[in-house]
């Protein structure tokens, strides 16, 4: 997403605007690519918000931040992408003077809000792993942090919005940033790259690296004390497993953000800093900018897919949203809760299963551990007809 120039690739003010139009095959590819991303975006991101809103047990700090990212991504798909597609296909700026300032501001805010929210999630996950006994941040404080993120994102984008200039010379409208000094524009471009991409992602990488090492050591190398209660050890294994799954999911989200937004930042830096001649700028505006724009925009539809693949709660929530209410009882698995606890035997694991809403029974069965040195939960589907149940007790 272009943060320090407007969407218009015609920022040079060249009256021969047709020279900057893409070939026909590129335009068809853009239409197909943008239509696909917009469709996935406007379906997936509202679903993320709906799942968190409808499930009270999912309204935790991390999921509230995830909802904020979904809102930011939805704004990209609902507002920015359709206009960006038109701008890529048309020669000149066709949205008028007001949108020359508003649209780039919205685009910059959404990207900045997303990366700052990813930093907040990284801090939350870091504290959850490194300081699990500390008091957790409240949902109210989380909402305050989210509001502060959007305020900060707006402030960061103000200089670029103030420099936006709309011109309509001889029926050839253009929109571009007009800075009094070239050095000022270059400094702003570099500042955006450093403070909205490089530093946040470096901080996220450092936090996740330290938390990942700690989580790995706890999960793999933890030696349980013989005095530990069986139930307590099971709770610890369950909590570590949940943290590991959320950790993997958020790492995937950050990696996608970093990879898909980097081409846009590189294109901006080339445009503002590199001494490109007319052939170089032709390639930049005709091919590099459209592809970089699309990659950055495509990131806005990726996160719901990541959540569906790597998070069981979101996956079930998405399934319920699409599944008719009368068929849910047939297709949804009976097991709604699974928890593993290490039994007294070194090579066995005791799995506690709650058998859905239709069964009031809490049952236990034993299964071999994958490895005697591993304390990970066994992913076993519980069944009331399982012959190896130790016993059943009413809840």
GIFEN-V752085 format. One record per run of one state. SS is the DSSP state (hx for helix, st for strand, lp for the rest). FROM is the first residue (numbers start at 0). TO is the last residue. If there is no record, write none. Layout:
ss: (SS/SS)
from: (FROM/FROM)
to: (TO/TO)
//
This chain:
ss: (lp/hx/lp/hx/lp/hx/lp/hx/lp/hx/lp/hx/lp/st/lp/st/lp/hx/lp/hx/lp/hx/lp/hx/lp/hx/lp/st/lp/st/lp/st/lp/st/lp)
from: (0/16/20/23/54/55/58/60/89/95/130/138/162/163/169/171/177/181/220/229/273/277/310/311/322/324/331/336/342/347/354/360/368/388/394)
to: (15/19/22/53/54/57/59/88/94/129/137/161/162/168/170/176/180/219/228/272/276/309/310/321/323/330/335/341/346/353/359/367/387/393/394)
//
